[in-house]
Amino acid sequence: MSEPKAPTPTPGDTYKGWLFKWTNYIKGYQRRWFVLSNGLLSYYRTQAEMGHTCRGTINLATANIVVEDSCNFIISNGGAQTYHLKASSEVERQRWITALELAKAKAVRNQADQSDDSGDECPMSSPSAGQSGASRNSEVQSTLRTLGSKVEDLSTCNDLIAKHGSALQRSLSELEGVKIGGDTGDKIRQVTERATLFRITSNAMINACRDFLSLAQAHSKRWQKALQAEREQRVRLEETLEQLAKQHNHLERAFKGATVLPPSQSHPATDSKGSSSGKGDASDEEDENEFFDAMEDPQAFITVPADPKYHRRSGSNVSGISSEIGMDDQSLDEQSLASNPESPQPQELEPVKKRRIRIPDKPNYSLNLWSIMKNCIGKELSKIPMPVNFNEPISMLQRLSEDLEYSELLDKGAKCQSSLEQLCYVAAFTVSSYSTTVHRTGKPFNPLLGETFELDRRYESGYRSLCEQVSHHPPAACHHAISERGWTLRQEITLASKFRGKYLSIMPLGSIHCVFEKSNNHYTWKKVTTTVHNIIVGKLWIDQSGEIDIVNHETGDRCHLKFAPYSYFSRDVARKVTGVVTDKEGKAHYVLSGTWDEKMEFSRVMQSSRGDENGTEGRQKTVYQTLKAREIWRKTPLPEGAENMYYFSTLALTLNELEDGVAPTDSRRRPDQRLMEQGQWEEANAEKQRLEEKQRSVRREREREARSADVDEEAVHQDNYSAQWFDHFDDPHTGEQTHLYKGGYWEAKDQGSWENCPDIF
């Protein structure tokens, strides 16, 4: 027979049943009908009396519940009322005890909530608050209290489970020590009863979870509607404020126009056709169409289209306008994008090798993520062995090489005459390196110490690059790329990652360097934090957040980029990136805006203004008057069927393609990674464990050698590994200790001499 559900009362729910109540020594225990509802325990002689006569009631908020023996228990409210009760069986008694304890905990909480809310009733009914807003707020508060009570029910059930579990464990321990004899049957019966009680309490907890889920689902749609209404109201208010801000800006410019602009700009010959009201309205309408709010924080700015007169004159004598904005420089600015489009497909040469455009589809293997990750909270993720089920068939070295997906931006930057415009292309290249991560929730393979990866794209894109894993604890990878089109890129990245339960944060440490051969401009920057959300439940999604400062160490120019973290309540576009390019004096020349997963635009700054610190404008954002924004980068669409191929881009699909002549340590030769790509995940897991154990044994051997050579103790705990293709280097620009490519790899490849490469696979 199936066991009936244990009681888990909720507000308005009741638990009813027959119990025997002690009356006196003459009549003894009499059968009575008991009803538990809303923290009150009442009893009647029969069920028919429930409509008119109640024989007695106890408020559980102030009651004590005492268990006497297997079937008897006592409920007392401090002496005034005491019920001696007896159930028909121990199981039935435990059902009542569980229900009473839950009801008592709920009654105590409700009593406390009522006392806390008594002081808040006046503000809620204040005439200044709308009736609808107060009603919604009251409803939300009531729902939150209900959900909170359910959480408390779960806590109470947890305590009961712990209590009965301990009792069950004691009984089992006693059973182990019992000798075969007369008391064996009693002990076995006791264990059985304890197990039954434990199951009943567990069922109560499960029912409480179901009630909690049902409540959450019931109120979800209502909350969504309320939230949507609030968002629409907020949008309307912000649009109204935006209109007011534009009107204020137009009035301010009209008032200050005579003093801000030189007298030549107010000459009647210039304004003769613009003096009519119709012309002025058309100008305002054009401004309104291009006005946008760039950011929403204290460091934010606002861009507005520059006055059309700036397009028609040299601007050499205008206060607050860069001296560089002469007619020739401006023409170069507006034609820069038109002159560079040949860069994405330079020379349009046929590649020497036809690259693959597909890999085997990802197998549909189910895996309980939480069962593995729950033991990883707060730990360094690089030190936790993970199955390939969480990976994508690509190594971290190959993922690092994907930064060159849009190398044509650096090709364009190498052609720029202006260092400030060149900085815009470097900034766009920095943002573009994140576009491949938007759907990539898989974890790259951690490279083995000494593992390398080469990427030779001289005939397609004019560059070739080399990566090497130079340290395993902490994990560090070096990357060096050189292009025949006038630039060099190098970086050393160390990943620090923490699992926080709901999300995983990956913090790249180290600097990226880009040097242009023609101008000798040397740029450095760091990466932002990558966050993987919904680790426990829901669909995994990636976000990039933080700030990047790109510095030109040759000229002092700087670009400050901000990656806005995603917010459900923001009406701004998701994955937004904004930035300002300034010279060494801090004067703004370009404004960048866009998203890191789609495109970036840049605009030339013609004039900027700030609010007075002591005046009414002190809280206003910086306003930049700019030329029309122009697109500088756009993401290439993913190949067809990418959702079945780990969302790899066209470049990523080719990274693990087998090639002749690569080093024995190249990532393409990793057997576990190759097996995973082919869909043989079980074999890949076994091979991954073998490689990791081999790496650990090699490291232990190096540590033994270091100790025998009396090496410094701190060095012993490091990898104590000498990189094959990179040397230690003290960077003068960042002051960091890093690695610099020492050469020799491509020569060794040409000669086919790999004798010095370690055996890591």
VENPE-V629697 format. One record per pair of residues at least 4 apart in sequence whose C-alpha atoms are under 6 Angstrom apart, sorted by the first residue. I is the first residue (numbers start at 1). GAP is how many residues later the second one is. D is the distance in Angstrom with one decimal. If there is no record, write none. Layout:
i = {I | I}
gap = {GAP | GAP}
d = {D | D}
//
This chain:
i = {6 | 6 | 6 | 6 | 7 | 8 | 8 | 9 | 11 | 14 | 14 | 15 | 15 | 16 | 16 | 17 | 17 | 18 | 18 | 19 | 19 | 19 | 19 | 20 | 20 | 20 | 20 | 20 | 20 | 21 | 21 | 21 | 21 | 22 | 22 | 22 | 23 | 24 | 32 | 32 | 33 | 33 | 33 | 33 | 34 | 34 | 35 | 35 | 36 | 36 | 39 | 39 | 39 | 40 | 40 | 40 | 41 | 41 | 42 | 42 | 43 | 43 | 44 | 44 | 49 | 60 | 61 | 61 | 61 | 62 | 63 | 63 | 64 | 64 | 65 | 65 | 66 | 66 | 67 | 68 | 68 | 70 | 71 | 71 | 71 | 71 | 71 | 72 | 72 | 73 | 74 | 74 | 74 | 75 | 75 | 76 | 76 | 77 | 87 | 96 | 100 | 113 | 144 | 150 | 157 | 161 | 164 | 168 | 171 | 216 | 223 | 238 | 253 | 256 | 257 | 268 | 271 | 274 | 291 | 293 | 294 | 295 | 296 | 301 | 301 | 301 | 302 | 303 | 303 | 303 | 304 | 305 | 305 | 305 | 306 | 306 | 306 | 314 | 314 | 320 | 321 | 321 | 325 | 325 | 332 | 342 | 343 | 344 | 351 | 351 | 356 | 361 | 361 | 362 | 362 | 370 | 370 | 377 | 377 | 377 | 378 | 378 | 380 | 380 | 381 | 388 | 390 | 390 | 391 | 391 | 391 | 392 | 392 | 392 | 393 | 393 | 394 | 395 | 395 | 396 | 396 | 396 | 397 | 403 | 409 | 409 | 413 | 413 | 414 | 416 | 431 | 435 | 435 | 438 | 449 | 449 | 450 | 451 | 451 | 451 | 452 | 452 | 452 | 452 | 453 | 453 | 453 | 453 | 454 | 454 | 455 | 455 | 456 | 457 | 457 | 457 | 458 | 458 | 458 | 462 | 462 | 463 | 463 | 464 | 464 | 465 | 465 | 466 | 466 | 467 | 467 | 468 | 468 | 469 | 470 | 470 | 470 | 471 | 471 | 475 | 476 | 476 | 477 | 477 | 478 | 478 | 479 | 479 | 480 | 480 | 481 | 481 | 482 | 483 | 486 | 486 | 487 | 487 | 487 | 488 | 488 | 489 | 489 | 490 | 490 | 491 | 491 | 492 | 493 | 493 | 494 | 494 | 495 | 495 | 496 | 496 | 497 | 497 | 497 | 498 | 498 | 499 | 502 | 502 | 502 | 503 | 503 | 503 | 503 | 504 | 504 | 505 | 505 | 506 | 506 | 507 | 511 | 511 | 512 | 512 | 513 | 513 | 514 | 514 | 515 | 515 | 516 | 516 | 521 | 522 | 522 | 523 | 523 | 524 | 524 | 525 | 525 | 528 | 529 | 529 | 530 | 530 | 531 | 531 | 532 | 532 | 533 | 533 | 534 | 534 | 545 | 545 | 545 | 546 | 547 | 547 | 548 | 548 | 549 | 549 | 550 | 550 | 551 | 552 | 552 | 556 | 557 | 557 | 557 | 558 | 558 | 559 | 559 | 560 | 560 | 561 | 561 | 562 | 562 | 563 | 564 | 566 | 575 | 576 | 576 | 577 | 577 | 577 | 578 | 578 | 579 | 579 | 580 | 580 | 581 | 581 | 581 | 582 | 582 | 582 | 582 | 583 | 589 | 589 | 590 | 590 | 590 | 591 | 591 | 592 | 592 | 593 | 593 | 594 | 594 | 595 | 598 | 598 | 599 | 599 | 599 | 600 | 600 | 601 | 601 | 601 | 602 | 602 | 603 | 603 | 603 | 604 | 604 | 605 | 605 | 606 | 606 | 607 | 607 | 608 | 608 | 609 | 609 | 610 | 611 | 611 | 611 | 612 | 612 | 613 | 638 | 642 | 642 | 643 | 648 | 648 | 656 | 672 | 672 | 672 | 675 | 675 | 676 | 676 | 676 | 684 | 703 | 706 | 707 | 725 | 725 | 726 | 726 | 726 | 726 | 727 | 727 | 728 | 728 | 729 | 729 | 729 | 729 | 730 | 730 | 731 | 731 | 748 | 748}
gap = {89 | 194 | 197 | 198 | 92 | 196 | 200 | 4 | 27 | 22 | 23 | 20 | 21 | 18 | 19 | 16 | 17 | 14 | 15 | 12 | 13 | 67 | 68 | 9 | 10 | 11 | 12 | 65 | 66 | 8 | 9 | 63 | 64 | 6 | 7 | 62 | 5 | 4 | 12 | 13 | 10 | 11 | 12 | 13 | 8 | 9 | 6 | 7 | 4 | 5 | 21 | 64 | 68 | 18 | 19 | 20 | 16 | 17 | 14 | 15 | 12 | 13 | 10 | 11 | 4 | 44 | 43 | 46 | 47 | 15 | 13 | 14 | 11 | 12 | 9 | 10 | 7 | 8 | 6 | 4 | 5 | 20 | 15 | 16 | 18 | 19 | 22 | 13 | 14 | 12 | 9 | 10 | 11 | 7 | 8 | 5 | 6 | 4 | 6 | 4 | 4 | 4 | 4 | 62 | 48 | 4 | 34 | 26 | 20 | 4 | 4 | 4 | 4 | 4 | 4 | 4 | 4 | 5 | 13 | 9 | 8 | 5 | 4 | 320 | 321 | 322 | 321 | 320 | 321 | 322 | 321 | 320 | 321 | 322 | 319 | 320 | 321 | 12 | 13 | 287 | 285 | 286 | 4 | 5 | 4 | 4 | 65 | 64 | 108 | 109 | 298 | 283 | 284 | 282 | 283 | 4 | 166 | 122 | 123 | 124 | 120 | 121 | 117 | 118 | 116 | 297 | 52 | 53 | 51 | 52 | 53 | 50 | 51 | 52 | 280 | 284 | 50 | 49 | 50 | 48 | 49 | 50 | 70 | 30 | 16 | 20 | 9 | 12 | 72 | 6 | 165 | 161 | 162 | 104 | 20 | 23 | 19 | 17 | 18 | 214 | 15 | 16 | 213 | 214 | 13 | 14 | 213 | 214 | 11 | 12 | 9 | 10 | 8 | 4 | 6 | 7 | 4 | 5 | 6 | 21 | 22 | 19 | 20 | 17 | 18 | 15 | 16 | 13 | 14 | 11 | 12 | 9 | 10 | 8 | 6 | 7 | 253 | 4 | 5 | 19 | 17 | 18 | 15 | 16 | 13 | 14 | 11 | 12 | 9 | 10 | 7 | 8 | 6 | 4 | 30 | 31 | 28 | 29 | 30 | 26 | 27 | 24 | 25 | 22 | 23 | 20 | 21 | 18 | 16 | 17 | 14 | 15 | 12 | 13 | 10 | 11 | 8 | 9 | 10 | 6 | 7 | 5 | 32 | 33 | 34 | 29 | 30 | 31 | 32 | 27 | 28 | 25 | 26 | 23 | 24 | 22 | 14 | 15 | 12 | 13 | 10 | 11 | 8 | 9 | 6 | 7 | 4 | 5 | 33 | 30 | 31 | 28 | 29 | 26 | 27 | 24 | 25 | 18 | 15 | 16 | 13 | 14 | 11 | 12 | 9 | 10 | 7 | 8 | 4 | 6 | 18 | 19 | 20 | 17 | 14 | 15 | 12 | 13 | 10 | 11 | 8 | 9 | 7 | 4 | 5 | 28 | 25 | 26 | 27 | 23 | 24 | 21 | 22 | 19 | 20 | 17 | 18 | 15 | 16 | 14 | 12 | 8 | 20 | 18 | 19 | 16 | 17 | 18 | 14 | 15 | 12 | 13 | 10 | 11 | 7 | 8 | 9 | 4 | 5 | 6 | 7 | 4 | 15 | 16 | 13 | 14 | 15 | 11 | 12 | 9 | 10 | 7 | 8 | 5 | 6 | 4 | 36 | 37 | 34 | 35 | 36 | 32 | 33 | 29 | 30 | 31 | 27 | 28 | 23 | 24 | 26 | 22 | 23 | 20 | 21 | 19 | 20 | 17 | 18 | 15 | 16 | 13 | 14 | 12 | 6 | 7 | 9 | 5 | 6 | 5 | 11 | 5 | 6 | 4 | 4 | 5 | 12 | 12 | 15 | 16 | 5 | 9 | 4 | 5 | 8 | 4 | 13 | 5 | 4 | 16 | 17 | 13 | 14 | 15 | 16 | 12 | 13 | 10 | 11 | 8 | 9 | 10 | 11 | 6 | 7 | 4 | 5 | 4 | 5}
d = {5.9 | 5.7 | 6.0 | 4.9 | 5.3 | 5.8 | 6.0 | 5.3 | 6.0 | 5.4 | 4.5 | 5.9 | 5.1 | 5.7 | 4.5 | 5.9 | 5.6 | 5.8 | 4.8 | 5.9 | 5.6 | 6.0 | 5.3 | 5.4 | 5.2 | 4.4 | 5.9 | 5.6 | 5.0 | 5.1 | 5.3 | 5.8 | 4.7 | 5.5 | 4.2 | 5.4 | 5.7 | 5.3 | 5.9 | 5.0 | 5.5 | 5.1 | 5.9 | 5.7 | 5.7 | 4.2 | 5.8 | 5.3 | 5.8 | 4.5 | 5.5 | 5.2 | 5.1 | 5.8 | 4.8 | 5.9 | 5.5 | 5.3 | 5.6 | 4.3 | 5.8 | 5.9 | 5.6 | 5.4 | 5.2 | 5.0 | 5.3 | 5.0 | 4.9 | 5.7 | 5.3 | 4.2 | 5.6 | 5.3 | 5.8 | 4.8 | 5.6 | 5.1 | 4.3 | 5.4 | 5.1 | 5.1 | 5.5 | 5.3 | 5.7 | 4.9 | 5.6 | 5.7 | 4.3 | 5.5 | 5.7 | 4.7 | 6.0 | 5.7 | 5.2 | 5.7 | 4.2 | 5.8 | 5.0 | 6.0 | 6.0 | 6.0 | 5.9 | 5.9 | 5.5 | 5.7 | 5.7 | 5.4 | 5.7 | 5.9 | 5.9 | 6.0 | 5.3 | 6.0 | 5.8 | 5.4 | 5.8 | 5.4 | 5.1 | 5.2 | 5.5 | 4.9 | 5.9 | 5.0 | 4.6 | 5.7 | 4.6 | 5.6 | 4.5 | 5.7 | 4.9 | 5.3 | 5.0 | 5.9 | 4.5 | 4.9 | 5.7 | 5.1 | 5.1 | 5.9 | 5.8 | 5.5 | 5.7 | 5.6 | 5.8 | 5.7 | 5.7 | 5.2 | 6.0 | 5.6 | 5.9 | 5.2 | 5.3 | 5.6 | 5.8 | 5.5 | 5.7 | 5.2 | 5.7 | 5.9 | 6.0 | 5.6 | 5.9 | 5.6 | 5.7 | 6.0 | 5.7 | 5.9 | 4.8 | 4.3 | 5.5 | 5.1 | 5.8 | 5.5 | 5.4 | 5.2 | 5.5 | 4.9 | 4.3 | 5.2 | 5.9 | 6.0 | 5.9 | 4.7 | 5.7 | 5.8 | 4.7 | 5.5 | 6.0 | 5.6 | 5.5 | 5.6 | 4.3 | 5.8 | 5.4 | 5.7 | 5.3 | 5.7 | 5.5 | 5.0 | 5.4 | 4.3 | 5.5 | 4.7 | 5.8 | 5.1 | 4.9 | 5.5 | 5.7 | 4.5 | 5.5 | 5.1 | 4.2 | 5.5 | 5.3 | 5.4 | 3.8 | 4.6 | 5.9 | 5.5 | 5.4 | 5.6 | 4.0 | 5.7 | 5.9 | 5.5 | 3.9 | 5.7 | 5.4 | 5.4 | 4.4 | 5.6 | 5.4 | 4.4 | 5.9 | 5.7 | 5.5 | 5.2 | 5.0 | 5.7 | 5.6 | 4.4 | 5.6 | 5.5 | 5.9 | 4.4 | 5.4 | 5.2 | 5.9 | 4.4 | 5.8 | 5.0 | 4.4 | 5.5 | 5.8 | 5.1 | 5.6 | 4.4 | 5.7 | 5.7 | 5.3 | 5.7 | 4.5 | 6.0 | 5.3 | 6.0 | 4.4 | 5.7 | 5.6 | 5.0 | 5.7 | 5.0 | 5.8 | 4.6 | 5.9 | 5.1 | 5.5 | 4.3 | 6.0 | 5.9 | 5.4 | 4.6 | 5.7 | 5.3 | 5.9 | 5.5 | 4.5 | 6.0 | 5.4 | 5.6 | 5.0 | 5.9 | 4.6 | 5.8 | 5.1 | 4.8 | 5.6 | 4.9 | 5.4 | 5.4 | 5.6 | 4.6 | 5.8 | 5.1 | 5.7 | 4.5 | 5.2 | 5.5 | 5.4 | 5.5 | 5.6 | 5.4 | 4.5 | 5.7 | 5.6 | 5.9 | 4.8 | 5.2 | 5.9 | 5.7 | 5.9 | 4.8 | 5.8 | 5.3 | 5.8 | 4.8 | 5.7 | 5.5 | 5.4 | 5.2 | 4.7 | 5.6 | 4.9 | 5.3 | 5.6 | 4.5 | 5.9 | 5.0 | 5.7 | 4.7 | 5.6 | 5.1 | 4.6 | 5.3 | 5.2 | 4.6 | 5.8 | 4.3 | 5.0 | 5.8 | 5.4 | 5.6 | 4.3 | 5.3 | 5.6 | 5.7 | 4.2 | 5.6 | 5.5 | 4.7 | 5.6 | 6.0 | 5.3 | 5.9 | 4.4 | 5.7 | 5.4 | 5.2 | 5.5 | 4.3 | 5.9 | 4.9 | 5.8 | 4.6 | 5.7 | 5.7 | 5.0 | 5.2 | 5.0 | 4.2 | 5.7 | 5.6 | 6.0 | 4.9 | 5.5 | 4.7 | 5.2 | 5.6 | 5.3 | 5.6 | 4.4 | 5.7 | 5.5 | 5.7 | 4.3 | 5.7 | 5.8 | 5.1 | 5.3 | 4.1 | 6.0 | 5.8 | 5.2 | 5.3 | 4.2 | 5.2 | 5.4 | 5.6 | 5.9 | 5.7 | 4.5 | 5.3 | 5.3 | 5.8 | 4.4 | 5.5 | 5.3 | 5.8 | 5.1 | 5.5 | 4.4 | 5.9 | 5.4 | 4.9 | 4.2 | 4.7 | 5.6 | 5.3 | 4.7 | 4.3 | 5.3 | 4.5 | 6.0 | 5.0 | 5.3 | 5.9 | 5.2 | 4.4 | 5.2 | 5.3 | 5.3 | 5.2 | 5.4 | 5.1 | 5.5 | 6.0 | 5.6 | 5.4 | 5.8 | 6.0 | 5.9 | 5.6 | 5.2 | 4.4 | 5.3 | 5.2 | 5.4 | 5.8 | 4.5 | 5.8 | 5.2 | 5.2 | 6.0 | 6.0 | 4.7 | 5.2 | 5.5 | 5.7 | 5.2}
//
